Amino acid sequence: MKYKTAYNIMLTTLLCAFLSINSFIFNPIYIVFFIILIFIAMFILISGKINIFSLFTIYFALLFFLFQILGMYFTDKTVTYVGGINILSPLLMMCSILISIGISESINKLKEIDRIKIYKNTFTIAIIFFLIEFTTRLVIGDNNKEFIYKFKDSLFYFDSNFTGLVIMSMLFLIAYLNIRFNYKSKLNKFIFFMLGTLTFSRAVIITMLIGSYVFNNKEKYKRRSIFICFSGLTLFLFLVKFYIFNGINYKLIDNSFNSKFYIIEKIINFYNHQSIGTKLFGIGLGNSEKIIGIFAHNIFTTFFFEMGVIGSFFLFFIFIYL
């Protein structure tokens, strides 16, 4: 792979991590996705070799998609997908995994100074993009809603919660670069933190604060990560237990917070009548609304409901491996 081509592929791949225009009938970034995948495939074929990590990524992406197909097949035999099965979300997830090969195949062909330049350019473009995204949310805001919900609608993502999720990925990339390569970018970190706060998503703000605690110490971040994950899962399970088995609801705390447990209760009731295939492989990403009439809305239900037990543990294993 030529040096300039490697540079462009790595930069474009990173830009695909956040660029999006969801208000169009067809998100144009999907076209870029497939063009990059074609370019990556061409360069791998021309070079006649592929690194082990890229090969592992391909196997993982294909297995993930196979698990999703199996889950949707088993589910479709027992329940009707309202409006038809959403195959696009699993397909896009597979492509999102595959496109990361653009990083693994190009990064070792670039000098460190050029890789740093790519990261800086990515963060600069991302900041401009998210400033535009925030401005449009202010313009199209619904004055009939409470302040915290007034600026939730987004032209670029499904809503500001998704915006915050992507902004957090930028923050965690900065944290990773700092830990692995001592790359410091306090200004970018501060700007992304403020942009995340301006999504008015409580979950995003809390997660950013927790992330700041976890990653502010290079020696302790692994132990802190394990502690936070274990503590969060334990607290979540206790809250689910109180809601479902003790009849306690959380409307006094917040209706939105309470709705997350309502979704879990619906999922459990649904699972009670499903085959082992659905439980193992899930109903398919993006299919919650078609099955239970509402989006999954949190990471735990997305994992175990839409990806199943096997898909969730498989993906979790990959995260740990990486």
Residue, then its C-alpha position, 0 to 999 in steps of 0.5 A: m500500500k502506497y504511503k499517501t494511500a495509506y494516509n488517506i485510508m486511515l484518515t477517511t476511516l476515522l472520519c467515518a466514525f462520526l460523520s452522518i446525516n440521518s435526516f436524509i432518506f439514505n445516509p450518504i456516509y453509507i456510500v463512503f463506507f462501501i467505497i472504502l471497503i472496496f479500496i481496502a479489498m483492492f489493496i489487500l488483493i494487490s499486496g497479496k497479504i493481510n495482517i493477522f489482526s485484519l484477518f481476525t477482524i474479518y472472521f469476527a465481522l462475518l461471525f457476528f452477522l451470522f449470529q444475527i441472521l440465525g437470531m432473526y431466523f429463529t425469532d421470525k418463526t414465533v413472532t411477527y416483525v412489525g413492518g418486516i425484519n430490519i436487516l440493515s442495522p446488522l449489515l451496517m454493524m458488520c460493515s462498521i467492523l470490517i471498515s476498521i481494517g482500514i486502520s490495521e492495514s494502514i497504520n503500520k505503513l505510516k510514520e508516527i508524525d503522520r499518524i499524529k497529524i491524522y489524529k489531530n485532523t480527525f479531532t479538528i473536523a469532528i469538533i467543527f462537525f459537532l458544533i454544526e450539529f449542536t447549532t442545528r439542534l438549537v434551530i430546530g428545537d421544540n419550544n413546547k417541550e421541557f428544556i432538557y428535551k427541547f433540543k433532543d432532535s438531531l438532523f445528523y443522528f437519531d437524537s442527541n443521545f446518539t450524538g453524545l455516544v459518538i462524542m464519547s467515542m472521541l473522548f475515549l480515543i483521546a484517552y487511549l492515545n494518551i495511555r498508549f502513545n502519551y498523546k496529550s490533547k487537553l484542549n480537544k478533550f475539554i471541547f469534546f466534554m463541553l459538546g457532550t454536555l450540550t447534548f443534554s443527555r444525563a447518561v452521557i454526562i455521567t459516563m463522561l465524568i466516570g470516564s474522566y475518573v477511570f482514565n486520569n491514571k495510566e497505572k490504575y485505569k484497568r482496575r478502575s474499568i473493571f470496578i466500574c463495569f462490575s459495580g454498574l452491572t451489579l447496581f443495574l441488576f438490583l434495580v431491575k430486581f426491585y422493579i420487576f419482583n418488588g413492584i418498585n418503580y422509579k417515576l419519582i426519580d424520572n419518567s425516562f429513567n423508569s421507562k428503561f426498566y419498563i422495557i426490560e420487563k417487556i423483554i423478559n415477558f417476551y423471552n418467556h415464550q421464545s425459543i432457545g435460538t432467539k435467546l442465544f442469538g437475539i432478535g437482530l440489531g435495531n429490531s426492538e421496536k418491531i418486536i416490543g414496540i419501543f427501542a432498546h434504549n440501553i446497552f444491556t438490553t441492546f446486547f442481550f435482547e438484540m444480540g442474544v447471549i452468544g452474540s453478547f458474550f462473543l462481542f464482550f470477549i472481543f472488547i476484552y481482547l482488544 
